[in-house]
Amino acid sequence: MTELLRTVQRNALKKGREEGREEGRLEEKQAAARRLLALGVDITVIANATGLTVDVIRELVRDDPSQVSGNRS
């Protein structure tokens, strides 16, 4: 039984680390998209460069329109 608990714990830790890595990769892609938006790069180009969908990038723009070049207040 103890070995089973260790196996479950190892698997849970492994899954948690992978989820953390995935979250970090997503945050980095979003940060890159924000930088490209600020430079005035077209959304479809950003989508191709980052792997994010156009919808996700549009959501970033909706969340903070000042990210888009020319829309700074």
MOSUL-V931794 format. One record per residue. N is the residue number from 1. OMEGA is omega in degrees with one decimal (* if undefined). Layout:
{{N OMEGA} {N OMEGA}}
//
This chain:
{{1 -179.8} {2 178.4} {3 177.0} {4 178.8} {5 177.4} {6 179.1} {7 178.6} {8 179.8} {9 178.2} {10 179.9} {11 179.2} {12 178.0} {13 179.1} {14 179.5} {15 179.2} {16 177.7} {17 -179.8} {18 177.7} {19 177.7} {20 177.2} {21 179.4} {22 178.9} {23 178.2} {24 178.2} {25 178.9} {26 179.6} {27 178.7} {28 176.8} {29 179.3} {30 178.1} {31 178.0} {32 178.8} {33 178.6} {34 178.6} {35 179.4} {36 175.6} {37 -179.9} {38 177.6} {39 178.2} {40 179.9} {41 -179.5} {42 -177.1} {43 -179.1} {44 176.5} {45 178.7} {46 178.8} {47 179.2} {48 -176.6} {49 -173.8} {50 -174.4} {51 174.6} {52 177.1} {53 176.3} {54 179.9} {55 179.0} {56 179.6} {57 176.5} {58 176.9} {59 176.0} {60 179.3} {61 179.3} {62 -179.0} {63 -178.8} {64 -177.6} {65 179.8} {66 178.4} {67 -174.5} {68 179.3} {69 -179.8} {70 179.7} {71 -179.7} {72 -179.9} {73 *}}
//
